[in-house]
């Protein structure tokens, strides 16, 4: 099973949040033990500002995060689900 990772979890790790980082790191390890981890366009855009130039590829590799870009159909489905 692929697990989609939310921005807040990655920001906890990247910013070493003293309150939430330990739980977020544990959640990432747990999810990774169950299958691949993935991020979408929005998550990628939201973590780039906290990384130094050029650090993104290493961060993604370190956490074995795959980038899965979305499509228009995915956006429409998400909107329909949100509306329901």
N, C-alpha and C positions, 0 to 999 in steps of 0.2 A: 504494500500500500504506500502510495506517495503522500507525504504530509506537506501541505502548504504552510509556510512559515510567515507569521505576521511581522510587520515592521517593529512593533513594540518589543517583541522578544529579541530581535537582533540589536535594537538600540540599547536594550539593557546590557547586552554583552559588549557592544562596541564602546559604550560610555562607562562601562564597569559600574553600573548603578548599585550602590551599596545595599539597597533594600531588595531589588528585584533580580539582579544578575545571577545570584546562586540558583534561584528557582528556574530562571530562563535557561541557564546552561544545562541544568538537570533535565529540563523538558526537551531541549535539543538533543541531548544524548539519548534519552529514552525514545524519542521519535526516530532518530537515526538507527536505533537498534531494530526498529520495526520496518524500515524501508527507506527509500530515497527521500531527500528533503528538497523542496522547490520553493522558489520565489517568483513573483510576477513582476510586471512592469512597474506598478505603483510602489511595491516594496523596494525594488532596485532604486527608483528615483528618490525615495525617502531616506535610504542609507548612504547614498553617495556624498551628501554634504558633510557627514561626520568622518569620512575617510580622507586620508591624505592622498594626493594625486598618485595614482598607480597602485594603491593598496587593495583595490577592489578584487582583482583576480586572485590574490593570495588569500584574502578573507573568504571568498567563495570556495576556494580549494580547501582551505583549512577545515571548514565546516561541511564540506561536500554538498554545497548548495548548488542546485541546477537552476538555471534561468529558463523559465517557461513563459514566453511571451503570450499574451492573450490575443484573442481575435474579436472582431466585431460581434460575432455570434455569442461569444462568452460574455461580453458586456451586456448584450441584450438579455440573455438568460439571467444574469445577475440582477439586472433591473426588474425583470418580471418576478423573480423570486422575492426581491425586496418589497415590491408592490403588494405581494400576496399576504 
